[in-house]
Amino acid sequence: MPTAYLYLLLAIAAETVGTTALQASQQFTRLGPSVLVVLGYGLAFYLLSLSLREIPVGIAYAMWSGLGIVFIAAIGMIVFGQRLDLPAVIGILMILAGILVIQLFSKTNTH
């Protein structure tokens, strides 16, 4: 795996941690999760910037936001007991399909 994609995957993981902590922070009223939000997002943006050395910003952001949505939806279901209806599941599957199309067929994956 190219280093840029490793940075991007780590950025997505850090953003997912930050967003999960955002929910847990209860609107920044809990200190621990609030600190984790700031650290998670800070690390995520730093790692995203490193991935942009090789991955075009549009492609990187599509993957960042798409996979972030998928991971946060799964965490919301598992950790916070949130439910997804059929249209939400179909939409998330379409997001995953879009990421696959980019990775498998696009020639603009890297600079």
C-alpha positions as YAML, in Angstrom:
chain: A
units: angstrom
residues:
- id: 1
  name: MET
  ca: [0.00, 0.00, 0.00]
- id: 2
  name: PRO
  ca: [1.43, 3.39, -0.94]
- id: 3
  name: THR
  ca: [2.30, 5.61, 2.01]
- id: 4
  name: ALA
  ca: [-0.23, 8.26, 0.95]
- id: 5
  name: TYR
  ca: [-3.06, 5.76, 1.30]
- id: 6
  name: LEU
  ca: [-1.78, 4.63, 4.68]
- id: 7
  name: TYR
  ca: [-1.82, 8.29, 5.81]
- id: 8
  name: LEU
  ca: [-5.35, 8.65, 4.44]
- id: 9
  name: LEU
  ca: [-6.60, 5.54, 6.24]
- id: 10
  name: LEU
  ca: [-5.03, 6.72, 9.49]
- id: 11
  name: ALA
  ca: [-6.61, 10.16, 8.96]
- id: 12
  name: ILE
  ca: [-10.01, 8.53, 8.49]
- id: 13
  name: ALA
  ca: [-9.48, 6.50, 11.67]
- id: 14
  name: ALA
  ca: [-8.50, 9.61, 13.64]
- id: 15
  name: GLU
  ca: [-11.49, 11.53, 12.30]
- id: 16
  name: THR
  ca: [-13.75, 8.62, 13.23]
- id: 17
  name: VAL
  ca: [-12.38, 8.64, 16.78]
- id: 18
  name: GLY
  ca: [-12.87, 12.42, 16.95]
- id: 19
  name: THR
  ca: [-16.44, 12.22, 15.71]
- id: 20
  name: THR
  ca: [-17.29, 9.39, 18.09]
- id: 21
  name: ALA
  ca: [-15.83, 11.44, 20.93]
- id: 22
  name: LEU
  ca: [-17.91, 14.41, 19.76]
- id: 23
  name: GLN
  ca: [-21.05, 12.38, 20.40]
- id: 24
  name: ALA
  ca: [-19.68, 11.21, 23.75]
- id: 25
  name: SER
  ca: [-18.67, 14.74, 24.79]
- id: 26
  name: GLN
  ca: [-22.36, 15.68, 25.17]
- id: 27
  name: GLN
  ca: [-21.93, 19.08, 23.48]
- id: 28
  name: PHE
  ca: [-18.46, 19.59, 25.02]
- id: 29
  name: THR
  ca: [-19.73, 19.24, 28.59]
- id: 30
  name: ARG
  ca: [-17.47, 16.25, 29.34]
- id: 31
  name: LEU
  ca: [-13.75, 17.06, 29.45]
- id: 32
  name: GLY
  ca: [-12.21, 13.71, 28.42]
- id: 33
  name: PRO
  ca: [-14.21, 13.20, 25.23]
- id: 34
  name: SER
  ca: [-13.90, 16.92, 24.41]
- id: 35
  name: VAL
  ca: [-10.10, 16.69, 24.53]
- id: 36
  name: LEU
  ca: [-10.27, 13.56, 22.36]
- id: 37
  name: VAL
  ca: [-12.34, 15.48, 19.79]
- id: 38
  name: VAL
  ca: [-9.65, 18.14, 19.43]
- id: 39
  name: LEU
  ca: [-6.79, 15.63, 19.33]
- id: 40
  name: GLY
  ca: [-8.62, 13.33, 16.91]
- id: 41
  name: TYR
  ca: [-9.48, 16.08, 14.46]
- id: 42
  name: GLY
  ca: [-6.04, 17.67, 14.75]
- id: 43
  name: LEU
  ca: [-4.30, 14.39, 13.95]
- id: 44
  name: ALA
  ca: [-6.82, 13.64, 11.20]
- id: 45
  name: PHE
  ca: [-6.19, 16.90, 9.38]
- id: 46
  name: TYR
  ca: [-2.42, 16.54, 9.73]
- id: 47
  name: LEU
  ca: [-2.49, 13.01, 8.29]
- id: 48
  name: LEU
  ca: [-4.88, 14.11, 5.54]
- id: 49
  name: SER
  ca: [-2.42, 16.85, 4.58]
- id: 50
  name: LEU
  ca: [0.34, 14.25, 4.27]
- id: 51
  name: SER
  ca: [-1.80, 12.10, 2.00]
- id: 52
  name: LEU
  ca: [-2.38, 15.09, -0.29]
- id: 53
  name: ARG
  ca: [1.26, 14.92, -1.36]
- id: 54
  name: GLU
  ca: [0.26, 12.11, -3.73]
- id: 55
  name: ILE
  ca: [-3.54, 11.88, -3.79]
- id: 56
  name: PRO
  ca: [-5.56, 14.65, -5.48]
- id: 57
  name: VAL
  ca: [-7.64, 16.56, -2.95]
- id: 58
  name: GLY
  ca: [-10.97, 15.64, -4.56]
- id: 59
  name: ILE
  ca: [-10.20, 11.93, -4.49]
- id: 60
  name: ALA
  ca: [-8.78, 12.05, -0.96]
- id: 61
  name: TYR
  ca: [-11.78, 14.01, 0.32]
- id: 62
  name: ALA
  ca: [-14.25, 11.66, -1.37]
- id: 63
  name: MET
  ca: [-12.62, 8.71, 0.34]
- id: 64
  name: TRP
  ca: [-12.24, 10.57, 3.66]
- id: 65
  name: SER
  ca: [-15.85, 11.65, 3.83]
- id: 66
  name: GLY
  ca: [-17.31, 8.47, 2.35]
- id: 67
  name: LEU
  ca: [-15.48, 6.04, 4.59]
- id: 68
  name: GLY
  ca: [-15.99, 8.36, 7.54]
- id: 69
  name: ILE
  ca: [-19.75, 8.21, 6.97]
- id: 70
  name: VAL
  ca: [-19.69, 4.43, 6.77]
- id: 71
  name: PHE
  ca: [-17.58, 4.01, 9.92]
- id: 72
  name: ILE
  ca: [-19.54, 6.56, 11.95]
- id: 73
  name: ALA
  ca: [-22.86, 4.99, 10.91]
- id: 74
  name: ALA
  ca: [-21.57, 1.59, 12.06]
- id: 75
  name: ILE
  ca: [-20.26, 3.02, 15.33]
- id: 76
  name: GLY
  ca: [-23.54, 4.85, 15.88]
- id: 77
  name: MET
  ca: [-25.40, 1.57, 15.53]
- id: 78
  name: ILE
  ca: [-23.03, -0.50, 17.68]
- id: 79
  name: VAL
  ca: [-21.98, 1.96, 20.38]
- id: 80
  name: PHE
  ca: [-24.89, 4.42, 20.60]
- id: 81
  name: GLY
  ca: [-27.76, 2.13, 19.60]
- id: 82
  name: GLN
  ca: [-28.78, 4.29, 16.66]
- id: 83
  name: ARG
  ca: [-30.87, 2.67, 13.93]
- id: 84
  name: LEU
  ca: [-30.66, 3.07, 10.19]
- id: 85
  name: ASP
  ca: [-33.70, 2.66, 8.00]
- id: 86
  name: LEU
  ca: [-33.57, 1.05, 4.56]
- id: 87
  name: PRO
  ca: [-32.99, 4.29, 2.61]
- id: 88
  name: ALA
  ca: [-30.04, 5.13, 4.89]
- id: 89
  name: VAL
  ca: [-28.52, 1.68, 4.36]
- id: 90
  name: ILE
  ca: [-28.99, 1.95, 0.60]
- id: 91
  name: GLY
  ca: [-27.40, 5.41, 0.60]
- id: 92
  name: ILE
  ca: [-24.40, 4.16, 2.57]
- id: 93
  name: LEU
  ca: [-24.00, 1.24, 0.16]
- id: 94
  name: MET
  ca: [-24.04, 3.74, -2.72]
- id: 95
  name: ILE
  ca: [-21.28, 5.72, -1.00]
- id: 96
  name: LEU
  ca: [-19.20, 2.55, -0.73]
- id: 97
  name: ALA
  ca: [-19.91, 1.79, -4.39]
- id: 98
  name: GLY
  ca: [-18.69, 5.27, -5.34]
- id: 99
  name: ILE
  ca: [-15.44, 4.74, -3.47]
- id: 100
  name: LEU
  ca: [-14.95, 1.41, -5.22]
- id: 101
  name: VAL
  ca: [-15.58, 2.97, -8.63]
- id: 102
  name: ILE
  ca: [-12.95, 5.62, -7.92]
- id: 103
  name: GLN
  ca: [-10.40, 3.07, -6.75]
- id: 104
  name: LEU
  ca: [-11.01, 0.47, -9.42]
- id: 105
  name: PHE
  ca: [-11.66, 2.55, -12.53]
- id: 106
  name: SER
  ca: [-10.42, 6.12, -12.10]
- id: 107
  name: LYS
  ca: [-7.05, 7.10, -13.48]
- id: 108
  name: THR
  ca: [-6.93, 10.18, -11.22]
- id: 109
  name: ASN
  ca: [-6.22, 8.19, -8.04]
- id: 110
  name: THR
  ca: [-2.73, 9.64, -7.61]
- id: 111
  name: HIS
  ca: [-0.74, 12.57, -8.97]
...
